[in-house]
Amino acid sequence: MSELKNVNETGSPRIAFVNSKSGGGKGEQAMRILRECIGENNVYDLNVIKGDLVNCIKRSMPTKTALDDSTETIVYACGGDGTVNWVLNSLVDASKLVEFANYSVVPVPYGTGNDLHRSLGWGSKAPTLDRLRQIANVEGEKARSTHLDIWNIKYGQEEK
């Protein structure tokens, strides 16, 4: 596991997964700002990682034994609905292999539809660069959180 050195004022480790191609180039700007705010080694370009997101998460997320129970890792998922879905599913898959410390996911809208972002009250437009800096430095206790259920539905004919 890489050590997440850059933490916010509350001591929460922060990590970001960014679709750099989303938002008509705004994803690239988001990566630059997030690297300034949370550190170069804590921001991952999903277009570079590609199919290796679960392994990247396993290597980069703090484990339950690395942090006390009151510390929460903040995971930024920057992109559209597909990006957020990919990050959430990969976190679930990686959690089956490694017991992570508590974490919260912050979806940052950089896609075309941004339906999830809109339904959570974040709006559907990408944040300004100044707003992204504020989001990257938010104190966990001051942010409003919403619990989401993640489902896995399999359909089709059952094999006999």
Helices and strands as residue ranges (DSSP letters): E 14-18, G 22-25, H 26-38, G 40-42, E 43-45, H 46-49, G 50-52, H 53-60, E 73-79, H 81-95, E 103-109, H 115-119, H 129-136, G 140-142
